[in-house]
Amino acid sequence: MIRRGFQAAVRLGQHRALFGGPQVLPRLNPTSAFGSSTDALVSRFCPEKTDLKDYALPNASWCPDMLDLYQEFLEKTKTDGWIKLPSFKSNRDHIQGLKLPSGLAVASDKSDWRIFTRCIQVEGQGYEYVIFFHPSEKKSICLFQPGPYLEGAPGFAHGGSLATMMDETFSKTAYLAGEGLFTVSLNIRFKNLIPVGSLAVLNVHVEKIEDQKLYMSCIAQSRDQQTVYAKCSGIFLQLQLEEESPQ
């Protein structure tokens, strides 16, 4: 799906180039993309008032380490510039009023859309996570607790669940930091297994933004930083969303 989306984006840019010039992809305005628009992106992504359920809130399944670190970062939202990102059941809920660029939209009559990391509805059984984003430093912290439905080796989380969580944290960071929409590549080196029900802390940074791509890094480790679970680098494609037409 990621590859098809990227290829479609490239085809879209090539189609436009035939009519508008030699550009392969539509260019962004650096000032609007990386300046004040970060505030606008965060404001749209994190509505102050909504009836949507936020899945990134503490529940009875959270382990003590996850609860403690959540409270620690919640305090940092008051003084240190961090923002707690809500997590709705679908990315569509985060970008209401916007749509994918023309040529990438998919028509469907389905209504119960769910992002993959929120498809397991029973608390504590799948992906329990919350992401904190720092706009000025273009970095994020994700607190991730894998549940038993994510098991690989007995008692440990499947490596694919961590890869998914890295990609998810990358994607939210890329979008808010510079309108990154599609994963171009992920390069992961696994180091240690994550026990089911324990906390993994993902530190994500935007290393650079150039040629319509965001280059990012992530390290997943234990709370005490004594155990590294995996290291990852990723590249995301920049592409602006479009305003939906009035019905």
Secondary structure, 3 states (H helix, E strand, C coil): CHHHHHHHHHHHHHHHHHHHCCCCCCCCCHHHHHCCHHHHHHHHHCCCCCCCCCCCCCCCCCCHHHHHHHHHHHHHHHHCCCEEECCCCCHHHHCCCEECCCCCCCCCCCCCCCCHHHCCCCCCCCEEEEEEEECCCCEEEEEEEECHHHECCCCEECHHHHHHHHHHHHHHHHHHHHCEEEEEEEEEEECCCCECCCCEEEEEEEEEEECCEEEEEEEEECCCCCCEEEEEEEEEEECCCEECCCC
